[in-house]
Amino acid sequence: MDRSRVLKIGTRDSRLAMWQATTVQGLLQRLGIQTELVPVKSEGDLDLVTPLYAMGVQGVFTKTLDAFLLSRKIDIVVHSFKDVPTQLAAGIAQGAVLPRASEKDLLVFKEPAFAEAFLKGEDSQLSGTIATGSVRRKAQILQKFPLLKIENLRGNVQTRMQKLHHHGWDGAIFAAAGLERIGERPVNASAIPWMLPAPAQGAIVVVARTDDTTALEAVRPLNDVHTEKAVQIERDFLSTLMGGCSTPISAYARIKDGQVLFAGSILSPDGRQKFECREVAALSSCQDLGITAAKALLDQGADKIVRQIKQETGSSDAQKS
């Protein structure tokens, strides 16, 4: 590319988003590419009260940046991939997927005894209060612990940590990658072994305009092929199930020894219904793994959950971020 061109990098202005954008900036600078950061506040950052599944907008964390990109105020955007709708906005293309960090969800807890019982996932009579803004996490928690109370928790990492400290909750759920990237993982945090992550959790994606071949070529060397393939399988699973913020869908694809190990699930929001699958495929022939896995769950009856959620939310478009 033209080395005199300065690529403008769009990003949300949270500490985590800025860390991600700065990381991409550093990688591009090593390639001799000049950059400039352009922080933008998204709609999802402005409304910190409404649960994500109730906001009723597609790409709540991405559409403002999409508009900046398409209006040529910025040249590339760095996103947490799990926030990106399965269908990119017209005129925007995926440029690179960075090597994945941890896909795990963490329990940040106050009392070790509660944490021990929660992490085992076996005591259906466990009581207490857990905070999370994710309908996916809520459904998985209620499936294991129907007596637990779930409080809505929104905001950046620091805000959520403060709320946990000031409220009488027993714990809160965070993405491991987010806490670890900004050095905020506390000692009283443990990975939840039974919780399946959101599709693309722990992955960072860089997008650009489809007509900006220079920008797309500039970021392509940052792409990690295995992460790109794994998260595409997960997002295909999500898309085929017609899921989004209002649908508790989880998926994780892991590549090992030339094989793809895939696990996926969909639950009703109250956790009472669950459809899950585990698949293994050769890396050389895994192109449609997420699609076929999702179709198998739909054939088993998962479509009833999707229809029920659509009716309850009054939404005909389930592909929300």
N, C-alpha and C positions, 0 to 999 in steps of 0.2 A: 504494500500500500504506500501511498504518498506519506513519507515520514514527516512532512511538515504539517500534516493534518492533525488536529487535536481532537480526539474522540471524547465527546461529552457523555459521561456515565451517569445515568439516572438511577436513583435509589430512594427508598423510603428513608426517613430521617431518624429512625430508631437506632439505638446503639448497635444492636445486632445487624440490622440492615447496612449500617455504615461500615461495620467490620467486614461484611461480605463484599461490599463494593470496593473497599480499600484493598482487600485481598486480590480482587480481579485487577484493580489498578496496578498493584505491584507486579503481578504476573505479566501484564501487558507492557509495563515499563521495561521489564527484563528483555522483552522482545524488541525493544527500541521504539515502542509506540507511545506517543504523548497523549495524556488524558487529563480530563478535568471532571471532578465530582459535582453532580447537581442534585442535592437533596430535595425531595418532594414529599409532602404530607398526603397520605392516602385517606380515602373515606373511612377505611377500617381503623385508621389511627385516630381520626377525629371523634368517632363515636365509640367510647370505651365502656358503655353501659349495656347496649343491646347485645344479646347473644348473637354470635356469628350466624347461626342457623336461622335466626329470625330477621336478619337484616334485609333479606329479599332482593339482593343484588348479586349479579354475576361478577366475579373477579373483584371482590370488595377491596383487596389489597393491591390490585394490579391495574384497574381501569384508568386511574388518574395518570399513572406512568405511561400506559398505552397511549393516552391522548397526547402527552408530551412528546412521545416518540414519533407518532404519526404526524404531528404538527412540526416536526424537525427541530424542536427545542433541545432535544438530546439525540444521541446517536445509538446508544445501546442501553439496556436496562439489566440490572442484576436482581434476580428474585430468589427467594426461598421457593424451590420448585413445587412444594406441596400447596402453595398459595395460588398457583397458576391454573386457570381453567383448562380442562382437557382439550378444548378447542381454542387455539390462539386467535386473537382478533385478526380480522382480515388486514393484510398488509404487514403482518409481523411474523417473523420466522425464528425458529430456535437456532442459536449459533453455537453454543457449547454447553456441556454439562460437566461441572467440575467433579473430581473424585469425591465420593460420598463420605460424609462423617458418620457418626453413630445414628442409627435409625431408631434407637430405643426411646421409650417414654420413661420418665423418672418420677418417683414419688419423693417429694420433699416433705418430711414428716417432723412432728414434734416429740412424740413418745415412741421409743423403740418397740414397746410391746404391741402397739397398734400397727406399726410398720411391719413387724414380723408376721402378724396374722394377715395383713393385707397382701403382702408380697407372696405368701404361700397360695393365696387364692382358694382356700378350701373351706373356710368357716362361713357358711351362708348366713349365720346369725350375727355376724360382726355388725356392730352399730357405730355410729359416729358421723362425721361430716368431712367430705372431700370437696375441694374446689377445682373446677375446670370450666373453660368456655367451649370445650369441644364436645359435640354430640356423639362423636365416635368413642371418645374416652368414657363419656357418661354411660353409654349403652353397655360397653364392656364391663364397667364397674358394677352396674345394676344386675348384669347377668350373673356375676359372681356373688355380689352382696346386695340383695334386694332391700335390705333394711337401711343401707347407708343413705344419708341425705347428701344431695349434690348442690353446691352453691355455684352460681355463675362467676367466672373469674376472667376479666379482660384487662388489657393494658400491656405495656412492655415488660420485660423481665423484672426490672427494678420495681415497677409499680405492683406487679403481682406478688413479688417477694414481700413487699411492705404490707400488702393486704393480708397475706398469710400470717405475718408476724402480729398484726393488730387485731385479727379476728380469732374467735375461739374454735377454729377449724382444726381437725386432726392432721390434715395434710393437703397438698395441692399437687397437680400433675404438670410437668414441664417436659419439653423435648430436650433430650440430652444434648443434642448438637448445639442448640441455642445457648444453653448455659455454658457448655465447655468452650465454645468459640470465643466468648467474651470473658472467660475466666471467672464465671459466677457460680459454678457448681459447688454447693455447700457440702460439708462433711455429712450432714444429715439428709443425704439423698441416695436412693438406690434404684437401679433399673428394675422395671416391672417385668418379670420373666414371662408372664402369661398375656401381656397386652400386645396386640398386633398393631404396628404403626400405620399412620396415614400413607397412602401412595406417595412416593417420592420424598418421604420425610428424611431429612439429613442431607438432601441434595441441593445444590445451587445451580441455577440455569441463567445463561446470558442470552438475551434476545436482541434482535435488530430489525430494521425494516427489510422487507423482502427485496426491495429494489436497491438496497445499499450493499452491494456485493463487496465493497471495500471493507466495511465494518464486519460483515459476516466472515470474510476471509481472515481478518485480523484476529478475531476471537477463536477461530476454529482450532488452533494449536492447543488451546486450553482444555479441549474436550477429552474426557475419559470414556473410552469406548464401552467398557464393562458397566460403568454407572449409567451411561446413556441407554444401554440395552435393558438393564434391570428396571429403571424407572419407566421406560416406555411400556414394558410388560405390565407394570403396576397401574399406569395411567390408562392403558387399554382395558384393563379389568374394571377400573372405575367408570370409564366412559361407556362400556358395554352394559354395565348395570344401571346406567343413567344416574349416577350418583354425584353428590356434592356435599356442601355443608349440612344440608338437611337430612342426609342419609349416612348412617353409621357404617361406612365401608372402610375396610382395612386391607392392606396388601403389602407383601414384601417378597422381592425376588433376590436371591443370593446366588452368585456365580462361583462355582467351585469345581476344580478338576474337569473342566470342559462340560459341566452340567449346570442347568439352572434349577434351583430348588425354590419353588413358589408356594406361598401360603396366602390365602385370601378369605375374607368373610364379610357378611352383611348381617346386621342385627336390626331388630325393631328398636326404636328409641328407648323403650322401657326395658330392653334387654331380655324380654321373655321369649322372643323368637330369634333363632340363629341358624344361618346356613354357612358352612365353611368348607374349604377344600385345601388339599395339599397335592401338588403336582411336581413331577420331575421330568425334565426334557433335556435333550442334548443341546448344547449352546449353538450348534450349527443348524438346528431346526426348531428354534424356539420363537420364531417370528410372531406366531398367532397364539402364544401360550395364554396371555392374559384374556384374550377374547374367548377362546374355547373354555377356559376355566369359568368365566362369568356366565357364559351360555349354559354350562352344566348346572350352575346354581339356579339360574332362572328356570330351567326345566324341572328342577327339584321343588320349586315353589317360591323362590326368592322374589319373584315378580309381585307377589302379594304384598310384601313389605314395601316395595317401591310404590305401588299403587296407593297403599294406605298413607304413606308419607306425603305423596302428591296431593291427596285429598285433604289431609290435615293442614298442609301449608298453603293450599290454594294455588300451587304453582304448577304450571305446565312445563316449566323448564327446570329440570333437576340438575343441570350441569352448572352448579355454582362452585365457587372456589373452595 
